[in-house]
Amino acid sequence: MKLPKELYNGVIIFISIALYFVLMELFKLSNLFYLRLFNIVFIYYGVNKTLKSNFIEGKINFADNAISALITSLTGVLLSIIGLVAYIYSKGGDTYILTLSKSLLFVGSPSVMTYTISLLIEGIVSAVIVTFSSMLLWKKKYPSD
């Protein structure tokens, strides 16, 4: 059984982000918030891989490719959030969140759900931005109306 390319590339995004954050944790760099911004590169990679695959297959409908790219990026983001929740609970849940929230802009002491919901919203927004900016880059490859 072959996985759809959107799911496959979404899993690649998830694995890349997970490995990146594990390496940051191992090298004690997880407290540097600006390194967390680098994960958008992995989302761009997965989305670009999906769009390139669509183009090679001859799928040149702009709207269909935009939906395909959005599904890819949202799959990666949702799997990453699920992985983050599992990781947080494996490290101690709400007590571990207190160490994470010091390096981010959270007021007070957020719970695991507050933390992950806010990161989910941020991830969805970044997925939409990556999708639209990637579609702008690929737009020249599609025939105009």
N, C-alpha and C positions, 0 to 999 in steps of 0.2 A: 504494500500500500504506500503510495506516494503522498506526502503531505503537500498541501497547497503552498505555493511559494511565499504567500503572505505570512502563514503560520511558521514556516521554516525560517524565514528571515527575521520574524519576530523573536523566535527562540535564539537565533544568533545574536540579536540585540541584547536579550536577557543574559545570555552566557557571557557576552563581552562586558556588560556592565557589572555583572556579579564578580567576574575575575578582576576587573579593574578595582572595585571597592575592596575585595579581599586583599589584593596587593597593597592598596593604600593602608589597610589595617595592619598588614604584616610589617610594612616599613614605617609605621607610626606616623603616617601623613594624613590620617583621617580627620584631624582637627583643622586642617587647612581648607577652608570652605571654597576657595577659588579653584582647587583641584576637582571639586565636585562638578564644576561647570563643564568639565571636559567630557562628561558622559554623553553630551549631545552629539559628539562626533560619532559615537557608535550608532545612534539613531539615524544620523545622516547616512552612514554606511549601509545599514539595512534597507532603508527606503530607496537609496540609489540602486542597490542590488536588485530590488523588486522592479523598479522602473526600467532598469537595463534589461532584465529578463523579459518584461512585457514587450519592450521595443524589439528585442530579438525575435520574439514569437509573432511579431506583426500586429500586436495590439496597440493601435495608435489613437484610440478614442480618449480624448483628454479627460472626460468625466470618469470613465472607467478606471483609468490609471490613477486619478486622484483618489478614488475610493480604495483602490488596491494599496496605494502608498499609505493612506490613513489607517487602514486595517493593519498593515505591517507595523507602523509606529505605535499604534495603540496596543497591539499584542505585546510588543516589547516592553512598553511601559507597565501594562497590567501585570505581566509576569514578574517584572522587577519589583513592583509593589508587593506582590504576594511573597516573593522571596525575601524582601525586606522584613515583612511582618514575621515570617518564620524565623529569620535571623535574630530579630529583636527579642522574640519570646525565648529563643534558645540562649540568649545572653542575660536574661533576667527580667524581661518585660518592662514595666514602668520604671523600675530603678535604672535600667540601661538607657531609657529615653532621657533621663535627666542628664546623663553625660553627653548625649547627642545634641540636646537642645541648647547647650551652652555654646556650641559652635554655629548654631543657626539662629535665626531671628525669632525665637519663641519667647513670649512673655509668660512668666509663671512656670508652672510645671505641667506640661502637656501629657496627656495619656497616649498610649500606643495608637489608639484609633484617631485621636486628634492629629497626631503627628503624621500618620500614614494618609489620612484623608487630605491633609494640606499638601503632602507630597504627590498624591494622586492628582489633585487639581493642577498642580504645577506641571506634572508629567503630561497630562492631557493637553494643556496649553502648549507645552513645548512640542508635543507630537503634531499638533495642528500647524504650528509655525514651521516646523521642519517639512511637513508635507507641502504646504503652500510655497515655501521657498524652493524646495526641490522641483515642484511642478513648474515654477518660473524658469528654473535652469533647463528643464527638459522641454519647455514649450516650443523652442525653436526646432525641435526634432519632429513635431507633429504638424500635419498640414493645417493651414488656416482655413477658416470658413469662408 
